[in-house]
Amino acid sequence: MSYILEALKKAQAERQLGATPDVHAPVIDAYAARNAARPAWLPAAVGGAVAVAAIGVALWWRHDVPAAPAVQRVAAGP
C-alpha cells in the first residue's frame, strides 16, 4: 500500500509541477532528510560511552584508599 501511495503522490506532484502551489501542495520535509543522513548507531554509541564512563567514575569514587599506618610513639629512655 505504501508503494501505491508514493506513486499517487509522485503523480500528483508531476501534475502540479507547472502550477502555482496551493493548500494541497506537497510539503518538503527537510527535517526527515537531515536525520536520514545521520547514522542510527551514533546515539547508541554515545550513550554507551557515557554509561561506561559513569560506571568507571562510580567505581573509582567507591574505591577505598588504604589509610596510612598509624605512627606509634616510643617513649624516650631514662
Short mmCIF file of the C-alpha atoms (twelve columns), coordinates in Angstrom:
data_MODEL
# 
_entry.id   MODEL 
# 
loop_
_atom_site.group_PDB 
_atom_site.id 
_atom_site.type_symbol 
_atom_site.label_atom_id 
_atom_site.label_alt_id 
_atom_site.label_comp_id 
_atom_site.label_asym_id 
_atom_site.label_seq_id 
_atom_site.Cartn_x 
_atom_site.Cartn_y 
_atom_site.Cartn_z 
_atom_site.pdbx_PDB_model_num 
ATOM 1  C CA . MET A 1  0.000  0.000  0.000   1 
ATOM 2  C CA . SER A 2  2.873  2.333  0.698   1 
ATOM 3  C CA . TYR A 3  4.162  1.911  -2.864  1 
ATOM 4  C CA . ILE A 4  0.758  2.855  -4.249  1 
ATOM 5  C CA . LEU A 5  0.542  5.910  -2.016  1 
ATOM 6  C CA . GLU A 6  4.054  7.002  -3.028  1 
ATOM 7  C CA . ALA A 7  3.156  6.570  -6.714  1 
ATOM 8  C CA . LEU A 8  -0.016 8.615  -6.281  1 
ATOM 9  C CA . LYS A 9  1.897  11.394 -4.528  1 
ATOM 10 C CA . LYS A 10 4.522  11.388 -7.274  1 
ATOM 11 C CA . ALA A 11 1.875  11.547 -9.999  1 
ATOM 12 C CA . GLN A 12 0.110  14.404 -8.212  1 
ATOM 13 C CA . ALA A 13 3.401  16.292 -7.833  1 
ATOM 14 C CA . GLU A 14 4.168  15.839 -11.549 1 
ATOM 15 C CA . ARG A 15 0.721  17.154 -12.473 1 
ATOM 16 C CA . GLN A 16 1.204  20.230 -10.302 1 
ATOM 17 C CA . LEU A 17 4.782  20.827 -11.427 1 
ATOM 18 C CA . GLY A 18 3.975  23.905 -13.529 1 
ATOM 19 C CA . ALA A 19 1.079  25.147 -11.390 1 
ATOM 20 C CA . THR A 20 1.277  27.599 -8.520  1 
ATOM 21 C CA . PRO A 21 1.369  25.991 -5.068  1 
ATOM 22 C CA . ASP A 22 -1.914 25.711 -3.201  1 
ATOM 23 C CA . VAL A 23 -3.069 24.309 0.111   1 
ATOM 24 C CA . HIS A 24 -2.747 20.727 -1.120  1 
ATOM 25 C CA . ALA A 25 0.806  21.101 -2.440  1 
ATOM 26 C CA . PRO A 26 3.240  18.500 -1.063  1 
ATOM 27 C CA . VAL A 27 5.499  19.850 1.657   1 
ATOM 28 C CA . ILE A 28 9.203  19.068 1.606   1 
ATOM 29 C CA . ASP A 29 10.231 17.593 4.933   1 
ATOM 30 C CA . ALA A 30 13.749 18.969 5.474   1 
ATOM 31 C CA . TYR A 31 13.911 17.521 8.997   1 
ATOM 32 C CA . ALA A 32 13.484 13.948 7.745   1 
ATOM 33 C CA . ALA A 33 16.114 14.428 5.049   1 
ATOM 34 C CA . ARG A 34 18.594 15.801 7.572   1 
ATOM 35 C CA . ASN A 35 18.000 12.948 10.035  1 
ATOM 36 C CA . ALA A 36 18.292 10.326 7.310   1 
ATOM 37 C CA . ALA A 37 21.936 11.307 6.814   1 
ATOM 38 C CA . ARG A 38 22.821 10.672 10.481  1 
ATOM 39 C CA . PRO A 39 23.768 7.062  11.237  1 
ATOM 40 C CA . ALA A 40 21.349 5.282  13.549  1 
ATOM 41 C CA . TRP A 41 24.118 3.728  15.665  1 
ATOM 42 C CA . LEU A 42 25.636 7.092  16.643  1 
ATOM 43 C CA . PRO A 43 23.239 7.908  19.539  1 
ATOM 44 C CA . ALA A 44 23.606 4.355  20.876  1 
ATOM 45 C CA . ALA A 45 27.411 4.599  20.767  1 
ATOM 46 C CA . VAL A 46 27.407 7.948  22.576  1 
ATOM 47 C CA . GLY A 47 25.002 6.606  25.211  1 
ATOM 48 C CA . GLY A 48 27.166 3.523  25.717  1 
ATOM 49 C CA . ALA A 49 30.303 5.631  26.127  1 
ATOM 50 C CA . VAL A 50 28.574 7.837  28.697  1 
ATOM 51 C CA . ALA A 51 27.351 4.762  30.601  1 
ATOM 52 C CA . VAL A 52 30.838 3.203  30.668  1 
ATOM 53 C CA . ALA A 53 32.335 6.496  31.855  1 
ATOM 54 C CA . ALA A 54 29.700 6.811  34.609  1 
ATOM 55 C CA . ILE A 55 30.379 3.261  35.812  1 
ATOM 56 C CA . GLY A 56 34.117 3.955  35.824  1 
ATOM 57 C CA . VAL A 57 33.683 7.136  37.861  1 
ATOM 58 C CA . ALA A 58 31.371 5.358  40.316  1 
ATOM 59 C CA . LEU A 59 33.856 2.524  40.826  1 
ATOM 60 C CA . TRP A 60 36.757 4.953  41.214  1 
ATOM 61 C CA . TRP A 61 34.801 7.006  43.733  1 
ATOM 62 C CA . ARG A 62 33.917 3.957  45.836  1 
ATOM 63 C CA . HIS A 63 37.478 2.637  45.788  1 
ATOM 64 C CA . ASP A 64 38.812 2.612  49.348  1 
ATOM 65 C CA . VAL A 65 42.271 4.076  49.642  1 
ATOM 66 C CA . PRO A 66 44.243 2.247  52.346  1 
ATOM 67 C CA . ALA A 67 44.865 4.516  55.298  1 
ATOM 68 C CA . ALA A 68 48.416 5.379  56.237  1 
ATOM 69 C CA . PRO A 69 49.708 3.220  59.077  1 
ATOM 70 C CA . ALA A 70 49.323 4.816  62.480  1 
ATOM 71 C CA . VAL A 71 52.507 6.271  63.919  1 
ATOM 72 C CA . GLN A 72 53.453 4.726  67.251  1 
ATOM 73 C CA . ARG A 73 55.440 6.885  69.606  1 
ATOM 74 C CA . VAL A 74 58.072 5.190  71.590  1 
ATOM 75 C CA . ALA A 75 58.820 6.605  74.999  1 
ATOM 76 C CA . ALA A 76 62.308 8.032  75.351  1 
ATOM 77 C CA . GLY A 77 64.663 6.131  77.629  1 
ATOM 78 C CA . PRO A 78 65.986 7.448  81.019  1 
# 
